[in-house]
Amino acid sequence: MTSPNPCAIDDSYLATDTCPKHGEVQIRVIDSPFCEPGEKSTLIKGECPQCRAERIDRETAVARREREAVVLLETKRLLRDAGIPPRFASKTFAGFDADSQGARKNLRVCEAFVERFPQQLENGTTLVMTGRPGTGKTHLATAITRGVIERHGKVARYIGASDLMRSIKETYRPGSERTEREVIAEFASIDLLVVDEVGIQVGSDTEKQLMFEVFNGRYGALKPTVLLSNLTTEELGAYLGDRLMDRFREGGAVLVFDGESRRGRA
């Protein structure tokens, strides 16, 4: 194959060539500028268009698999660190037994909470789940935690209220490397915080103040929060205080679980 203008620095042009895989193809060539006057031009040949397309497809697929692998590893890490109780680690919305009108409504609200979580991060939406033990609160709350991680790649933490208090109080021991303020700030900054068994602890004035600081910090930072309690709405309001409960109502919904206990069902 020769160039129309030997030893000339020309724009590229199309020429016919033979690809070992695809046979006769049109490729783009360009004269090499590195030849002496009077010498025959050396052509720089482009890649077979079909080979190039196949190569790009392969490289794209490899890059996509690598991205998916990174996302999968990060999702596993987030789930591992989320604190979901092992008994509820596999709970999903699809597996929730919505056997009443109230249960179906609660399921829809929780599904929408996950679906719209990017918007929840803009307004600090709060869900308060109240009702007797065994009515499905933990199932839906853990499904929310899992959904926020798997669908949106956000940091979510599921923790009991007593463990939350214990994490803060551990900073009081001699030699603690963290301060109370730092731990409260950490819980206040997580993308989603799910706190179970609110109100089950003794509820000293100190604990109530610490709880208020965590929840109020999240409220100010527009961080979504989910609270679970076996107390009634009125009892929970008395425990948390009207100011905090009003803020929760302002930025979210209160879901009442009033069905019979699901525990022990076949």
ChimeraX attribute file (.defattr): number of C-alpha atoms within 10 A of each C-alpha:
attribute: neighborCount
match mode: 1-to-1
recipient: residues
	/A:1	10
	/A:2	12
	/A:3	18
	/A:4	11
	/A:5	11
	/A:6	19
	/A:7	20
	/A:8	17
	/A:9	14
	/A:10	15
	/A:11	8
	/A:12	15
	/A:13	14
	/A:14	13
	/A:15	16
	/A:16	12
	/A:17	17
	/A:18	12
	/A:19	16
	/A:20	8
	/A:21	9
	/A:22	11
	/A:23	10
	/A:24	12
	/A:25	16
	/A:26	18
	/A:27	18
	/A:28	17
	/A:29	22
	/A:30	20
	/A:31	24
	/A:32	18
	/A:33	15
	/A:34	11
	/A:35	15
	/A:36	9
	/A:37	10
	/A:38	8
	/A:39	9
	/A:40	16
	/A:41	22
	/A:42	17
	/A:43	17
	/A:44	13
	/A:45	18
	/A:46	16
	/A:47	15
	/A:48	21
	/A:49	15
	/A:50	14
	/A:51	13
	/A:52	12
	/A:53	12
	/A:54	12
	/A:55	12
	/A:56	12
	/A:57	12
	/A:58	12
	/A:59	12
	/A:60	12
	/A:61	12
	/A:62	12
	/A:63	12
	/A:64	12
	/A:65	12
	/A:66	12
	/A:67	12
	/A:68	12
	/A:69	12
	/A:70	12
	/A:71	14
	/A:72	14
	/A:73	12
	/A:74	15
	/A:75	20
	/A:76	14
	/A:77	13
	/A:78	19
	/A:79	20
	/A:80	11
	/A:81	13
	/A:82	21
	/A:83	17
	/A:84	23
	/A:85	12
	/A:86	8
	/A:87	8
	/A:88	14
	/A:89	16
	/A:90	13
	/A:91	19
	/A:92	17
	/A:93	19
	/A:94	10
	/A:95	11
	/A:96	15
	/A:97	13
	/A:98	16
	/A:99	9
	/A:100	11
	/A:101	10
	/A:102	15
	/A:103	21
	/A:104	14
	/A:105	14
	/A:106	21
	/A:107	21
	/A:108	13
	/A:109	15
	/A:110	19
	/A:111	18
	/A:112	12
	/A:113	21
	/A:114	20
	/A:115	16
	/A:116	12
	/A:117	23
	/A:118	14
	/A:119	13
	/A:120	21
	/A:121	15
	/A:122	12
	/A:123	17
	/A:124	22
	/A:125	23
	/A:126	27
	/A:127	22
	/A:128	22
	/A:129	25
	/A:130	25
	/A:131	20
	/A:132	17
	/A:133	19
	/A:134	16
	/A:135	20
	/A:136	24
	/A:137	26
	/A:138	21
	/A:139	20
	/A:140	22
	/A:141	26
	/A:142	24
	/A:143	25
	/A:144	27
	/A:145	26
	/A:146	28
	/A:147	22
	/A:148	22
	/A:149	24
	/A:150	18
	/A:151	12
	/A:152	15
	/A:153	16
	/A:154	19
	/A:155	20
	/A:156	25
	/A:157	23
	/A:158	22
	/A:159	17
	/A:160	18
	/A:161	22
	/A:162	18
	/A:163	13
	/A:164	20
	/A:165	17
	/A:166	12
	/A:167	15
	/A:168	20
	/A:169	15
	/A:170	15
	/A:171	17
	/A:172	13
	/A:173	9
	/A:174	7
	/A:175	7
	/A:176	10
	/A:177	9
	/A:178	13
	/A:179	14
	/A:180	16
	/A:181	12
	/A:182	12
	/A:183	18
	/A:184	21
	/A:185	15
	/A:186	13
	/A:187	20
	/A:188	24
	/A:189	18
	/A:190	18
	/A:191	23
	/A:192	29
	/A:193	24
	/A:194	27
	/A:195	21
	/A:196	23
	/A:197	18
	/A:198	20
	/A:199	20
	/A:200	13
	/A:201	14
	/A:202	9
	/A:203	15
	/A:204	9
	/A:205	9
	/A:206	10
	/A:207	19
	/A:208	17
	/A:209	13
	/A:210	18
	/A:211	21
	/A:212	16
	/A:213	18
	/A:214	19
	/A:215	24
	/A:216	18
	/A:217	18
	/A:218	25
	/A:219	21
	/A:220	11
	/A:221	17
	/A:222	20
	/A:223	23
	/A:224	30
	/A:225	26
	/A:226	22
	/A:227	22
	/A:228	23
	/A:229	23
	/A:230	21
	/A:231	20
	/A:232	16
	/A:233	18
	/A:234	11
	/A:235	14
	/A:236	19
	/A:237	16
	/A:238	13
	/A:239	16
	/A:240	19
	/A:241	13
	/A:242	13
	/A:243	11
	/A:244	18
	/A:245	17
	/A:246	12
	/A:247	14
	/A:248	24
	/A:249	14
	/A:250	12
	/A:251	17
	/A:252	19
	/A:253	15
	/A:254	16
	/A:255	21
	/A:256	19
	/A:257	21
	/A:258	16
	/A:259	17
	/A:260	12
	/A:261	13
	/A:262	12
	/A:263	10
	/A:264	6
	/A:265	5
	/A:266	4
